[in-house]
Amino acid sequence: MNPKAVILAARIDTELSELKLVVDRTMQAWDKATKQDDDFYLDSVALNLHAFYSGLERIFEKLASTLDRAVPSAANWHQELLTQMQTEIPSIRPAVISAQLKESLEEYRGFRHVVRNVYTYHLKPEKLKMLVGNLEGTFMLASEELTVFGEYLKRLDE
């Protein structure tokens, strides 16, 4: 068994467990924000949406550095990394994520950038609502696809 592949698979599992908690916290904060009409809960929603994408990106960076031996470094490296994960690399690995998941994650990637560069009181509740509305479905798809990829890793060099 390939120890690097097993370690990567374990990292995926651990990160997915953490991301499940982030998704749950996001949904709880959104519920409180809407029921209590309290904008301060929107800050929590934004921070957790940022954490959601950042957690996935950590997985992608680890896969790119370990398996692909190439992490994008251009100014748009976040976007390039997502494209790299959707790309099959012959004789190295299959695509990590589907085109459908990549498209969904583009919204969260873009939002992560906004959270890092804008004061939270400038965030648009309509954008948060759309991201929160798609979050559970996006997480389920990401979890399924990354679990399948983790199983692929575990089978390497059996």
N, C-alpha and C positions, 0 to 999 in steps of 0.2 A: 504494500500500500504506500502511496506517495504521501509522506508526512505534511508537505506544504499544502497539498490539496485537502487533506483531512482538517488541517488547521483553518484553511479558508472556509470550508463547509461549516465548521463550528462557529467561526466568526459571523457567518451569515445567520445561523440559527440564533445566536446571542443578540445580534443587532435587530433581527425581526421581533424577538421578544420585547426588546426595549421600545421598538417602534409601535408595537401594539399598545403599550402603555401611553405613548405620546398621542396616538389616535384617540384613545379613551379620554385622556385629559382634554384634548381639543374639543371633543363632543360635549363633555361636561361644562367646559368654559363657555361654549357657544350657547348651550341650554340656559345657563345662568345669565349670560349677556342678553338674551332675548326675553327671558321671563322677568328679569329684574330691571330691564332697560338701563343697564349699567355699562357704560363704555369702557370702564376699566377691565372688564372681563374680555373685551375685544383685544386688549394688549396681550392677554394670556393666549387667546386664540392665535394671534399673529406669531407669537413666540413659539408656540407648539407647531404651527404649520412650518415655520422656519426649521425647527428641530426635525420634523418629519423628513423634509427633503435632505437636510444635512446628514441624517443617519443613512439614508439610501446612498448618498454621494460618498460617504465613508466606505461603504461596501464596494462601490464601483471603483474608487481609487485603489483600494487594496487589490481587487481583481486585476486592474490595469497594471499596477506595479509588479505584482507577483506572476501572473500568467502571461500577460501581453508584454511585460517588460518595457512598457511605454505609457507614460501618463502625459496627456496633453499639457502644454505649457504656454500656449499663446494667450493673448488677452481674453479670448472667449473660451478658455479651457473648460469651464463648467458645461457649456453647450457641446463642445467637442467630446468630452468624456461621456455624456449621455448618448451621443451618436456612436461612439466607440462601443458602448455596451450593447447597442442594438445591432451591431455588425458582427457577422460570423467572421472569424479569422481562421482561414484554412490551415490545417495541421497544428493549430494551437488550441482553439476552443470554438464551440458553437456560439451563436448570439446569446447573450445573457438575458436580454429583455426583448419583447415583441415591439413592433412598430406602434401598436395600440397603446402599450404602456409608455413608450417613449413620448408619444403625443400627450398623454395625460400628465406625465411628469414635467413636461415643458412648462406647464402652468405653475407648478410648485417651484421649479427652478427659477423662473422669472420673479415669482413672489419673494423667494428667499433673498434675491438681490434687492428688491424694494425694501424689505424689512431692515436690511443692513444699511440702507442709505437714506431712509426717510424717517422722520419722527412719527411715532405710532399714532398720534392724534390726526395725522394726515391720511391714514389708511382709509380706504373706502369700504364701508360695511357691505356693499353689494358684492365686491370682489371676495371679501371674506366668506360671505354666504355661499357663493359659487364654489369656492375651494373646499369649504366644510361639507357642502352637499355632495361633492365628489370624493371626499377623503376616504370613507370606508370602502367604497368600490375600488378606488385606486390602490389602497393598501392591500385589499384582498388579492387583486391581480398581481401586485408586486410580490406579495408573500408566496403566492402559488408559483410564479415564475422563478423566483429566487430559490425556493425550496427544490424545484426541479433541477435548477442549476447546481445546487448543493449536492443533490443525489448524483448528478453527473460527476462532480468532483470526487465523491466518495468511491466511485467505480473506477477512477483512473488507476492504472497499473495493478488491477486486481489479479 
